[in-house]
């Protein structure tokens, strides 16, 4: 998920000496974590394995689960220099003076069909599809996709209101993707059970490019560790995870010679100029208002705030709004101060019909409504603030006189359930021996570096926003077999669904490659999987995508 703060502020040698994987000798009994080995260093890789079964589509799927860590290093890592430093006699050696390292936590699920492991290797199929999954933030742990979408267990939460306190129901996940692929859930450096240390550790891992580099190193080491080089490979990123996927897919291909079969984008944001969180800080760039308009209209439709007769069906209504957004509305915004009063009035009245906000308010707002404004104003007659991550959610406004929303009712509604469910599951089922607490978000701000070295650019772009559309376009041209599945929810105001459509349709790729992009959207929010029917549809869509692209 994308961090609640305004997005305008978000703006090779492998060294890890991996311990041999420890797998259970007996069915259902977890192994002990591997003992650290190798010369003095900050982190050591480790893992603990267990077995389980999940029922998907009425059929049981047996699996081995491995919860562990893999150690990676920042850019410019010097293998020889580190070995010399590590071997030097220095009893007062300060680990914070050593080169930066990241201990990246992961949970891998290998389908086994009930077979036991042998010779220290998983019993899975070495050519079975393999999907790397992560949330966004940036700096978010991957508990949301793990416990809400595709892991073998799923926490049940209310999909349009505040989930009651514990105990939270954790059930068999009939929509786990284990029927289609082996799964690897990854916590970003510093988040979840992942940790960073060493000199300039934040600079080494907290930024668009360095974050991608760490994930690329992790994936390379994972393929080595579990002999999965010949598996069909996929990336699945949500929210900022889609930003990461664009950069990562290109880096894997260009720097590691790892071609992917597919990239699945959920709640897409590749160009941060399209963020509707704080577009007023980016005057002259109006496309954020255009791409957010259909989501705002969907939200007004859902909460029955549209004037006149409410359209019977959502999707035909949205097609109408999309057309208006790209034509009359976009043309009016592009005119700026040249737009005559009659034209302004006409657009304001049309916007009012789609957004459920008064035309005079829209005129005073210069026909431009940010996400925060919309969340605060839509249900203001009732004193309610509308959600951002999922606009189906509402909560009492903290200040009815505020111009923009002061909080997101969605976050306070489901966060506790996910955190409690994951902490219980990781400790009692996965038996991962975490010595310290689980970090939902790494404290990446204000250290996060939005600068990005796009393919073919002579230097990184160092503005407050970033754009990784060129990365995805480049890897699609270099690997013309790569398929992209773009998904999202109609009620997502964090990364509006039409923003993802707009980005895909503006990728600088040949027309022939546009057939490699597929689209699927659901009547849900940013976390599509909160709606069980949408989760079922998402599972079927992604599973079908994998089956069609893995041969």
N, C-alpha and C positions, 0 to 999 in steps of 0.2 A: 504494500500500500504506500501511497505517497504521503510524506510528512505533512502535518497540518499547517506548518508555517508557510507563508506565501512563497510560491515557487520562484518569484523574482529574486529571492535571497539564496536560492539553492545554486541560485544561478549556476645462449641462454641456457644458461645451464641450470639444471635442477639439482639442488644439493640435499634436500631432506633425506636423511638416512632412515628409511621407513622400517619399522619393526614388522616382522612377519605377521600376517593377520591371524587373529585367534578366533576360531569358530567353535561352536559348541560340539562337544563329543556326544552328547545325548540330546534327543529331541526335547525342545522346550526349555533347556537349561542354558542360561547365559554364560558366556565365558568371562574370565577375568580380563581386565584391560592389559594390553601388552606393556612390558616393562621398558622404560626408556633405555636406549642404547646410543652409542656414538660419543664423540668428543663433547666437551662442554659447550652448551648452547642455551638459548633462552627457552625454547619449547622443544618438546618431543612429540612425535606422532604416536597415537594410541588408538585402540578400538575395543569395543565390546560387542559381541554378537549374540543373537538370540534367534528363535524361530517363532513362527506364528502362521495364522491362516485368516483370510478375509473372504467373505462371500460376495461375489460380484455377479449380477444378473442371475442369481440363483445357483451359481456354481462356485465351489470353494477353490481358492487359489492359495497354495502353500508358499511360504517365502522364508528366506533368511534376512534378518535385519542386522545391519552393522551401524552402530553409532560410534563415531570416532573423529579424529582430527588429522589433518594433513598440514605440514608446515611449508609455507612459501615465503619468498623474499621480495622486496621491492625492486624497482627498476635500478639497473646499474650494479646488480649483485655481482661480487667478485669472489668466485669459489676459492681460488688460491689464497687471496689475501685473508679470507675468513679462516681458513685452516691454519694459516700461520699465526693469526691472532689468537685463535682458540687454543693452539698448542703452546703458546708462550706462557712460561711460569709467572703467574700474577695472582696471588691469593686474594688480593683486594679488587679483583676485576668487577667492574660495575656493569651489570647487564644492560643498563640504559645507555651505556657507551658503545655497546655492540651494534652491528648493522641491524636495521629493522627487520623483524620477522612477524609473520601472521600465522597463528594457529587456527586454521579454518575448520569449524565443526560441520559435520555432515551426517545425515542418516540415509543409508542406502538400503533399498529393498530389492532382493533378487528372487524372482519366481523360481521355485524348485520342484513343483509338482510332487512334493513330499519326499523327494530324494535327500539323502544326507550328504554332507560335505565330505571330501576326501582330499588327502595330500595338501591340506591347508588352503584349499581353494573353495570358493562358493560352488554350490551345485547347480548354478544357473547356466543358461546357454550363452556362450561367448559371442554369438552373433545375433542375440536377441536385441530389439530396439532398446536404447538407453536414453533416458530423458533427465536432463539437469534442470532443476526447478529452484526458483528463488523469488522472494518478494523484492520490494523496492526501497522506498524511503526518500533519498538514499539513507542507508544506515539501518534498515529494518531487518530484524530476524525473520526467518521463514517459518514461523509458527502458523501464519494465516493460511497459506496454501497447504501446509502439512496437516493441520487439524481441521481445516474447513473444506478442503477440496479433494485432494488426491491421496492422502495417506490412508493406511488401513483402518484407522479410527477417526471418527468425526464428532466434534462437539456440536450439540444441537442448541441453537440460539433463536430468539425471536427475530423475525426478518423485517419487522416494521415498528418495533418498540423496545423498551428497556428489558433486557433479559434478567429475570429474578436472580438473587444471589445463590451461592453454592448450597447444595451440591448440584453440579452441572451434569446433564446426561451426556455420556460419551458412548457412542454406539458403533457397531460394525458399519464401515463405509461402503455401501453398495455401489458407490460411484468412484471408487479408487481406480486409478489408471494402471494398476498392476496387471490387469488383464491384457493390456496392450503393450506395455514396456516395463523394463526395470527402471526404478526411480531413484534419483539422488537429490535430496533436499539440502540446500547449502545456506549456511548463515554467513552474511557479509562480514568482512574483517571488523572486529570490535563489537559485533552484535550477537545476540543469542549466547551461545557458549564459545563463540570465536573470540580470540584475543589478539591484540597487537602489542609489541614491545620493541625496545631498541631505540637508537638515536633517530630523531626526526620521524617517529613512527606514524604520526598523523599525516605528515607530508607524503610519506611513502605509500599510504593505502587509501587516504580519504580524498578522492578526486575522481572525475569522470574517467580519465585514462588509466590512472594507477589502480583504481578499483577493477577495471576490466582486465588489466594485466595480472592481478592477483587471481582472478577467476580463471583466466586462461592457464596459468601455471597449475592451479588446482586441478583443472580438467585433465591436463596432460599427465599429471602424477596419478590421478585416479585411473586413467586408462592403463598406465603402467602397472599399478598395484593390483588391479583386478583383471588384467589381460582382456580388455574390452576394446582394443584398437579396431577390430573388424566388426563392431556393432554399428548398426544404423544409429546416428546420433542426433539429438534434438535439444534445443533450448526452450524453456518455458519461463518467461518472465512476466511479472505483474507490475504495473505502474512504472516507477523508476526502473524496475527490472526490465521493461521493454527498451528503455534507453540503453541499459547495460547490454542487452542482447544484440542491439544493432552494432555497438562498438566491439563486443566480444566475438560475434560471428565473423566480422571482418578480420580481427586480430588472429583468431584461430586459423583462418584460411591463409592469411598473408605471412604470419610469423611462425606458425607451428605446422603448416601443411595439413590441417585438420578440416576437411570438408564436412559440412553438416547436411543431413537430409532435410531438416525442416526447422523453422523457428516459429514458435507460437507466442503471439503477443496478446496479453490480456490487459485491458484498460491502458491504451497506448498513449505515450507522449515521447515523441522524438525531437520535436522542435519546441523549445520552451518559450519562444515568442508567442506561441498559441495558447499559453496558459491563461485562463480567465480569472485566476486568483487575484492578481494585482496589475491588470493591463494599464491602469491609469499612470503607472510609473514608466510606461513605455509608449509615450504619445507618438502618434503618427503611424503606429502599427495596429491596425484595426481588425486583423483576421481572427483574433481571439474572441471578439464579440460575435463574429459570424459563425464560427465553429461551435460555440457554446449555445447558440440560440435554440437548436432542436432539443437539447437536453432540458433547457429551461421550459420550453413548451411542453415536453413530456411530463415534467414535474407539475406544471400548472394543470394539466389534464388529469394527472393522478389525484391531486388534492382538490379537484373540482373547483378551481379558481378561474376557469375560462368564462368570459361573459357569453351570454347567449346559449344556444344549444350545444351541449358537449358532444364532440364526434364519438361515434359508437366504437370505432376501432382506433387503436393507438398508431399502428404502423402506417396506414394510409395518411393519417393526419401528419405524421412526421415527414413523409415524402413531400407533402405540400410545404411544410415549414423549411425543409432543406432547400427547396427550389427558391423560395422567397429569400432565404439567407444568402444564397450564392448570386442572386440577381439584384432585385430592387434594393435589398438592405445593404449588400456589399457596395453597390454603386453609390448609394446615398452617403455612406461613411467615407468613401473615397473622395467625395466632393468637398468634405470638410466645410469650411466657411463659405464655399460657393453655393451650398444647398439653399435654395430660396425658402422663405417661410411657408409657402403652400406645400412644398415638397417635404419639409420637416414635419408639418402637421399630418400629412398623409402617411408618412412612415411611422410616426408616433402612434397613430390610431391603429395601424396594422400590427405593430408590435404589441399594443395593448390587447388586441384580440388574441394574440398567441401567448402572451406572458401573464395575463391577468393582473397587470399593474396599470394604474391610471395613466392616461396619455399625457396629462400635465406633468406628472412625475418623470416620465420618460423624456419629455422635452427639456425639463430642468437638468436632466442627466446627460444632455447632449446626445440622446439616442443610444448611449453606451452604458450597459449595465454589467458591473463586475459580478463574479460569483458570490462574493460576500454580500453585496447589495441585494442580490436576488434572494439569497437565503434569509436575510433579515426582513425584507419587505413583503414577500409573497403572502405570508400568513399573519402579517402584523395586525390586521383587524381582530384576530383572535389572540394576540400576544404570544405567538409561537415563532420560533426560529426553525427553519427548514434545514435538513442535513446537507452536508457537502459530499462526503464519501458515498452516501446513499440518500438521495433526496426524498425517499419514501418516509424517512424518519423525521420526527419533529420533537421539539422540546420547548419549555418555557424560555422566552427571551430573557437574557440577563439584564439588558437595558433596552427598553422599548424605544428610547430616543436615539439609539445608536444608528449610524448610517449603514454599517455593515455588521454581519453576524460576529459575535464575540466568542463563539465556540461552535463545535460540531456535535449536535445531539447524537449522531451515530456513534462516535468514538466512545462516549460514556456508556453506550447501550450494550456493547458486545465485548469490549476489550478484556474485562475481568474474566469472562468465561473462557476465552482463548488462553489467557495467561495461566489460569488455574489448571485447565485441562492439559496443557502442554507440560507444565512443571510436574504434574502427577504422572503423566504418561512416560516422560523421559526418564524419570527416576524409578518408577515401579515396574514398567514394562520393558523399556530399553535398557534399564539399569546403568545409565551413563553416570559415572561417579564425579559429577561436577562439584568442585571444591568451593566455588563461589556462586553467586546468583546469576540468573538468566537475565540478560539485558534485552528488553523488547526493542529498543532503539539504541544504537551506538551514539555517543555525543559528538556527532560529526560537524555540528555547526558551532562557531563560524569557520572552522578549519577546512570544510569541504571546498575543493577547488573545481569550479565549473569550466575552467579552461580545457579546451579539447583540440587535439591535433587531428583534424579531419584528413582523410586520404587525399593525397595530392596537394595539400596545403603546405606552404613553406614554413609556417609557424603556427602555434596554437592560437585559436581565437580566445581572447581573454576577457570577454564581456561578462555581464551579470547573468546572461542566459547562454544556453548552448543548443546546438542543432546537430543531430547525428543521422539525419536522413541520408547524407552522402555515404556514410559507412554502410548502411543497409543496401543502398543502391550499388555501391562498389562490389560488395561480396556477391550480390545477385548477378552482376555482369560477369564476374570472374568464375562463378559457379552457377551456370545457367540451369542446373538441375535443382537448385535450392528452392524449396517451397515455403511460403509464408502464410500463416493463418492469423488473421487479425480479428480479435474478439473483444467484446465489451458489454456494458449494460446501459440501457437507455436512461437510467436514473443516476448516472455518475456525473457529478459536477466538479470532481477533482481532475479527471481526464475525460472530458466529454466524448461520447462515442463518435460524433461527427468529426472531431479533431483527428482521430485515428484514420477515418475515411479520407479526409482531406490530405493527410500526410502521405498515405499510400498512393493516392491519385496524383500527387505531385513529386513522387520519387523520380529522379532523373535517370530513367531506364528506358530501353527500347520498348515499343508497344508490344512486341512479341513476348516480353517477359512479364507483362501485366497479367497474363493468364496464370502465372505462378502464385498470384496473391488471391486468397480466399477471405471471405468476410462472414461473420456470424455474430448477431447481437441478441440480447436477451432482456426481458422485462425485469431487470434487477439493477443493482448499483455497481459501484466500483469493485466491490468484492462480489462478483456475480454469483458465487457459490452459496451465498446466504439464503437465496431462494432455492428450495429443494428441486422444484421443477426445472429451474435454470441450471442448477448443478447437474441434473440428469442430462439435460441437453448439451451442456459443456463437455461432460464426459463422452457422450456419444460422438460429438463433433470432433474432439481431439483424438479419440480412439480410432475413428474412421480415417482421419488425416494421417495418423501414424501407419495404419495398415496399408493405405494407398501409396505411401511414399517410402516405405522401407524395403522395397523389392527392386 
